[in-house]
Amino acid sequence: MATYGKVFERYELKYILTKQDYEFIKEELSKHMNIDEYGRTTIQSIYYDTPTNLLVRRSIEKPKFKEKIRLRSYGLANETSPCYLELKRKCQGLVYKRRVQVCEQDAETFFERENVAGNGQIARELAYFRDHYKKLQPTFLILYERESYYKEGSEVRVTFDFNPRYRVEDVNLHTSLEGIPLLDEDTCLMEIKVLHNMPLWLVRILTKGKIRRGSFSKIGKAYMLEKSKGNIPNSKELEIKEENLWKTYSIQYSMVQ
């Protein structure tokens, strides 16, 4: 049963770093930011999608509006571990994230049409999303180790994700932390999360290190790897129906922004 909800709104800028880039950035950040009290933490996320992977396919096309729903835990989950059911949308570059705390079993029940996520606004949005797309199912498990930095009195946050990996079997939060690699061993993903403009001191660090912004989606890369293996089913008739469903929903959402 849900215990609380949270809302996040920010820009998320991504960079693929070499080991040398990471060491440089880490050294420079230590002059301005503090590492999160939890240190390096393993994050697991189950992504839910339609039978034809409509949500991830749309995301790969980089439209002005896209969305996803996932269940996240920090480390392996047990029956009572706090997990987070999250609805993440991106519109015109701005990321909106809403989430409620549940346990893994409650989340499974939620996707069976039981509204265990509470009665608040966030819970209603989650339920509407689920009911609109109808047959949502767990498709990919994404895992990685995250190191986070924050600055007192500032909304700026910088994260480093190491060893991002995925699996399509045992798609749950309690079996293991094993997965298929998504990046080369000597690289990591940096994300800079800001609500407004990036601070000047951070711009100077990126310029000094010649760190250039990139584009990388863990779930998108996982999908493309599975597609290249011939593991993604193809149903044109169903895809057309889901495309029309998505277009209707995205138009409705954009109109209220």
Legacy VTK file of the C-alpha trace (Angstrom):
# vtk DataFile Version 3.0
C-alpha trace
ASCII
DATASET POLYDATA
POINTS 257 float
0.000 0.000 0.000
1.349 3.432 -0.892
2.704 5.574 1.929
3.509 8.855 0.181
3.997 10.497 -3.178
6.639 12.751 -4.658
6.832 15.010 -7.696
10.031 15.924 -9.545
10.394 18.471 -12.338
13.758 19.159 -13.968
16.023 18.941 -17.002
18.256 15.867 -17.214
21.411 16.223 -19.320
23.382 13.072 -20.204
27.066 12.492 -20.919
28.962 9.283 -21.748
32.289 9.399 -19.892
35.510 7.475 -20.235
37.300 6.412 -17.061
39.647 9.385 -17.477
36.715 11.781 -17.917
35.073 10.418 -14.768
38.216 10.860 -12.664
38.555 14.452 -13.879
34.914 15.329 -13.206
34.949 13.659 -9.801
38.008 15.637 -8.723
36.484 18.920 -9.901
33.095 18.207 -8.345
34.689 17.608 -4.947
35.435 21.347 -4.812
31.745 22.236 -5.113
29.551 19.252 -4.200
29.190 16.463 -1.651
28.674 12.789 -2.327
25.303 11.397 -1.270
25.277 9.763 2.177
24.390 6.370 0.662
27.535 6.282 -1.489
27.394 3.983 -4.504
23.983 2.287 -4.614
22.540 -0.431 -6.853
19.322 0.637 -8.568
16.863 -1.740 -10.211
13.958 -0.665 -12.415
11.267 -2.824 -13.995
9.864 -1.182 -17.120
6.290 -1.940 -18.125
5.108 -1.736 -21.720
2.432 -2.887 -24.154
2.682 -6.230 -26.003
4.446 -4.477 -28.905
6.719 -2.306 -26.751
4.907 0.857 -27.807
6.352 3.095 -25.087
10.005 2.266 -25.693
9.569 2.388 -29.474
8.123 5.885 -29.217
10.903 6.930 -26.845
13.591 5.852 -29.322
12.083 8.131 -31.970
12.762 11.120 -29.657
9.356 12.808 -29.928
8.562 16.085 -28.168
6.454 14.119 -25.694
7.205 10.668 -24.298
6.460 8.722 -21.151
7.227 5.524 -19.286
6.156 3.686 -16.162
8.492 1.674 -13.952
8.944 0.089 -10.561
12.220 0.953 -8.817
14.115 -0.433 -5.837
17.474 0.280 -4.254
19.301 -3.034 -3.964
17.549 -6.400 -3.947
13.985 -6.182 -2.662
12.259 -8.440 -0.180
8.597 -8.625 0.860
8.743 -5.434 2.898
11.376 -3.406 1.017
10.245 0.064 -0.092
9.862 0.257 -3.872
8.719 3.190 -5.971
6.104 3.094 -8.704
7.077 5.938 -11.021
5.448 7.700 -13.935
8.045 9.614 -15.932
7.183 12.014 -18.741
9.320 14.254 -20.904
7.732 17.190 -22.722
9.740 19.772 -24.675
12.912 18.632 -22.895
11.530 19.047 -19.369
11.234 15.871 -17.289
8.246 15.342 -14.976
8.388 12.433 -12.549
5.689 11.339 -10.110
6.040 8.395 -7.779
4.508 6.616 -4.820
6.080 4.162 -2.402
4.790 0.592 -2.566
6.144 -2.925 -2.051
6.835 -5.173 -5.033
3.764 -7.341 -4.452
1.470 -4.311 -4.283
2.874 -3.086 -7.598
2.093 -6.420 -9.235
-1.455 -6.187 -7.902
-1.729 -2.627 -9.234
-1.111 -3.796 -12.802
-3.862 -6.351 -12.344
-6.282 -3.399 -11.997
-6.253 -3.069 -8.220
-5.624 0.550 -7.164
-3.286 -0.177 -4.272
-1.279 2.989 -4.907
-3.632 5.164 -2.858
-6.236 7.814 -3.706
-4.143 10.957 -4.155
-3.467 12.870 -7.363
-0.317 10.898 -8.201
-2.106 7.584 -7.624
-4.920 8.685 -9.932
-2.424 9.615 -12.669
-0.754 6.213 -12.355
-4.103 4.427 -12.558
-5.221 6.491 -15.563
-1.962 5.710 -17.373
-2.347 1.995 -16.657
-5.997 1.905 -17.726
-5.335 3.885 -20.902
-2.628 1.552 -22.197
-4.540 -1.485 -20.932
-2.270 -4.559 -21.171
0.918 -3.279 -19.573
3.415 -5.982 -18.666
6.958 -6.163 -17.250
9.333 -6.202 -20.223
12.848 -5.184 -19.128
14.771 -5.010 -15.883
17.452 -2.286 -15.904
20.207 -2.343 -13.260
23.224 -0.167 -12.481
25.326 1.228 -9.651
24.772 4.941 -8.991
26.981 7.513 -7.313
25.227 10.817 -6.552
26.474 14.301 -5.709
24.527 17.250 -4.323
25.235 20.869 -3.417
23.822 22.445 -0.266
21.249 25.119 -1.039
21.060 24.189 -4.731
18.730 22.038 -6.816
21.669 20.843 -8.960
22.378 17.132 -8.731
24.992 15.061 -10.582
24.862 11.279 -10.845
27.213 8.651 -12.294
25.811 5.298 -13.392
28.238 2.384 -13.615
27.839 -1.010 -15.261
24.332 -0.439 -16.661
22.837 -3.796 -17.610
19.532 -5.452 -18.327
17.692 -8.726 -18.505
14.423 -9.982 -19.952
14.149 -13.133 -17.846
13.370 -13.067 -14.121
12.073 -9.520 -14.537
11.616 -8.827 -10.843
13.392 -6.963 -8.052
14.236 -9.910 -5.798
16.037 -12.622 -7.837
19.553 -11.285 -8.516
21.584 -8.308 -9.703
22.843 -10.024 -12.856
22.335 -8.625 -16.337
23.651 -8.097 -19.858
26.007 -5.052 -20.175
24.754 -1.929 -21.939
28.043 0.032 -21.996
31.721 -0.778 -22.347
33.403 -1.669 -19.079
35.575 1.473 -19.002
32.724 3.956 -19.497
29.913 5.343 -17.349
26.884 7.578 -17.765
26.792 11.001 -16.108
23.527 12.902 -15.675
23.274 16.532 -14.640
19.850 17.328 -13.199
18.846 20.988 -12.994
15.581 22.845 -12.632
16.825 26.020 -14.266
20.146 26.969 -15.874
23.336 25.038 -15.231
25.562 26.959 -12.762
28.563 28.728 -14.271
31.099 26.767 -12.209
29.739 23.507 -13.647
29.798 24.876 -17.199
33.459 25.763 -16.678
34.269 22.235 -15.483
32.654 20.691 -18.567
34.444 23.149 -20.843
37.805 22.533 -19.177
37.446 18.775 -19.513
36.029 18.989 -23.052
33.013 16.990 -21.894
30.291 17.031 -24.525
26.653 16.242 -24.025
25.397 12.996 -25.532
22.261 10.918 -25.770
21.744 7.540 -24.143
18.686 5.622 -22.979
19.242 2.462 -20.952
15.848 1.017 -21.811
16.210 2.114 -25.441
19.605 0.418 -25.759
18.254 -2.754 -24.129
15.348 -2.826 -26.557
17.621 -2.377 -29.576
19.931 -5.168 -28.390
17.013 -7.558 -28.005
15.631 -6.507 -31.381
19.007 -7.194 -33.027
18.843 -10.725 -31.596
15.420 -11.281 -33.133
13.746 -11.481 -29.721
11.175 -8.711 -30.266
7.821 -9.946 -31.628
6.268 -8.046 -34.524
2.544 -7.534 -35.051
1.749 -4.762 -37.527
-2.003 -4.750 -36.929
-1.587 -4.442 -33.169
1.128 -1.810 -33.594
-1.209 0.392 -35.665
-3.909 0.221 -32.973
-1.408 1.092 -30.251
0.035 3.951 -32.315
-3.421 5.554 -32.504
-3.862 5.019 -28.769
-0.542 6.739 -28.032
-1.231 9.677 -30.348
-4.567 10.338 -28.658
-3.012 10.245 -25.200
0.001 12.426 -26.067
-2.227 15.086 -27.620
-4.447 15.135 -24.535
-1.442 15.478 -22.232
0.231 18.210 -24.306
-2.961 20.275 -24.275
-2.958 20.548 -20.484
0.698 21.586 -20.191
LINES 1 258
257 0 1 2 3 4 5 6 7 8 9 10 11 12 13 14 15 16 17 18 19 20 21 22 23 24 25 26 27 28 29 30 31 32 33 34 35 36 37 38 39 40 41 42 43 44 45 46 47 48 49 50 51 52 53 54 55 56 57 58 59 60 61 62 63 64 65 66 67 68 69 70 71 72 73 74 75 76 77 78 79 80 81 82 83 84 85 86 87 88 89 90 91 92 93 94 95 96 97 98 99 100 101 102 103 104 105 106 107 108 109 110 111 112 113 114 115 116 117 118 119 120 121 122 123 124 125 126 127 128 129 130 131 132 133 134 135 136 137 138 139 140 141 142 143 144 145 146 147 148 149 150 151 152 153 154 155 156 157 158 159 160 161 162 163 164 165 166 167 168 169 170 171 172 173 174 175 176 177 178 179 180 181 182 183 184 185 186 187 188 189 190 191 192 193 194 195 196 197 198 199 200 201 202 203 204 205 206 207 208 209 210 211 212 213 214 215 216 217 218 219 220 221 222 223 224 225 226 227 228 229 230 231 232 233 234 235 236 237 238 239 240 241 242 243 244 245 246 247 248 249 250 251 252 253 254 255 256
